[in-house]
């Protein structure tokens, strides 16, 4: 089943990964590299959703908290990068 928040999650994680890598590698990414990162993030999100169905019900709360922490950190980078980009264009 399609979750309507998945595209937003993929956008935030992609922006976060781009911003994090740009800070670590000290070079901006082009459009082809951005598309590759977005495809990799989308595949990772879909793969993680499928793996979550295989977990026993007892392990879901702990796994959900760990994944939530990773997503929040990556999304924070994405939100920071998006806000910086928008304010730069104003």
N, C-alpha and C positions, 0 to 999 in steps of 0.2 A: 504494500500500500504506500502511496506517495504522501510524504509529510510536507506540507506547504512551507515549513520553516527550513527545509533542507537547502534550498538555493541561498538563503540568507546565511546559513551556517557555512556553506561552501565559500561564499563571497568573503565573509569575515576571516575564515581560516586562510584563504588564499592571500588576502591582503596582509594578514599577520605573518604568513610565511615569507612573502615578498619583502616586507619591511624588516623582519628579523634578518633575513639573508643579506639584504642591502646594508644593514648595519654591521654585520659580521664580515662580509666580503668587501665592503666599502665601494660598491659600484651599483648603479641602478640597473634594473632589468628591462629588456626590450619587450616588444609585444609577443614575439615568438616564445620567449622564455616564460612570460606571464601565462600564456595559454598552456604551456606544458605544466606549470605549477598548478594551474586551475584544474586541469585534467587529472593530475596526480592526487590532488586533494579530494576531488569528487569521487574518484575510484576508492580512495582510502575511507571516505565516509560511508560509501555503499558497502564496502568490505566489512567495516566495523559493525554496521547494522546487521549484516548476515552472521557474523561471528557471535554477536550478542544473543541471537536466537539459539545458539548451541550451548550457552552457559547454563549451569543449573540455577534454579530460582534462588537458592540460598546465596549465591555469589553475586547476584545482580546489584544489590545496593552498594557493595564495596567497589565493584567495577564502575558503576555509574558515577560514584564520587570521584574516582581517579580520572576517569575520562572527562568529567565535568571540569575538573581543575585544569587539565591540559587545554581543553577547549576555551575556557575563560582566559587563560594566559595568552594563547594564540589570538583570540578575538580581541584582546586588549591591544595587542600590536596592530591588528587590522584596523580597529577603530582609530587609534592614534595616527596611523598612516593616512587613513581616509580624511580625517579632520584636518591634518596638516596639508594635504593636497587641496582640499576645498578652500581653506583659508588662504593658501598661496595664490589661488586663482582669483580671489576677490580683491 
